[in-house]
Amino acid sequence: MPALVPTDHIAEVTWLGVTPDRDAALASVAREALRLSFAGPEGEAHGGLTRPSDSRVLAQYARGTEIRNVRQLSILSQEDIDAIAAGMGLETLAPTVFGATMVVRGIPDFTRIPPSSRLQDEQTGTTLTVDMENLPCALVSREIEAVHPGRGKAFKPAAAGRRGVTAWVEREGEIRLGARLRLHIPAQPAWPHR
């Protein structure tokens, strides 16, 4: 029995970018294509095979512990971005303020796709493995505040359950704007003891 099941859900890639220097700013810079190695997207400050642990995993590791990097990409849906903007009373938000690596369109409730799902480029076979939901953070609030003064504090409540997912590269290759990514989900029931 296969461990992953292809679905009929297809995500169209509508935006690509990299954060070149996260110490300088979270904001990402648009790209036409991403070249993806096992270390993540070329030119991405969040790339690398390993990373120091941060606030997301303090219950497991002391801050700064070297761990596997499963946060090489930050992927959001355009539908979630639009809902966040509306929840903040804005017409739109640019993907750059999220430090986004990729924006997709077409998969409902994208932020809630199961961990370990795969997004596979139908043309190149390049494959991304979803780690988990990316929680709203103060860094994005600061980027929004710089562009939309007085609105940064509204980000976290508006983005709850809509911040997208983090992912890592399972199969190297290239993903271009307009690419179609098929969603494959784990073939296991939800854990009933949560």
RAGI-V347270 format. One record per helix or strand of 3 or more residues. SS is the DSSP state (h for helix, s for strand). FROM is the first residue (numbers start at 0). TO is the last residue. If there is no record, write none. Layout:
ss-><SS & SS>
from-><FROM & FROM>
to-><TO & TO>
//
This chain:
ss-><s & s & s & s & h & s & s & h & h & s & h & s & s & h & h & s & s & s>
from-><3 & 28 & 32 & 49 & 54 & 65 & 72 & 77 & 94 & 101 & 109 & 117 & 126 & 137 & 151 & 164 & 172 & 179>
to-><17 & 30 & 36 & 51 & 56 & 67 & 76 & 86 & 97 & 104 & 111 & 120 & 132 & 146 & 158 & 170 & 175 & 185>
//
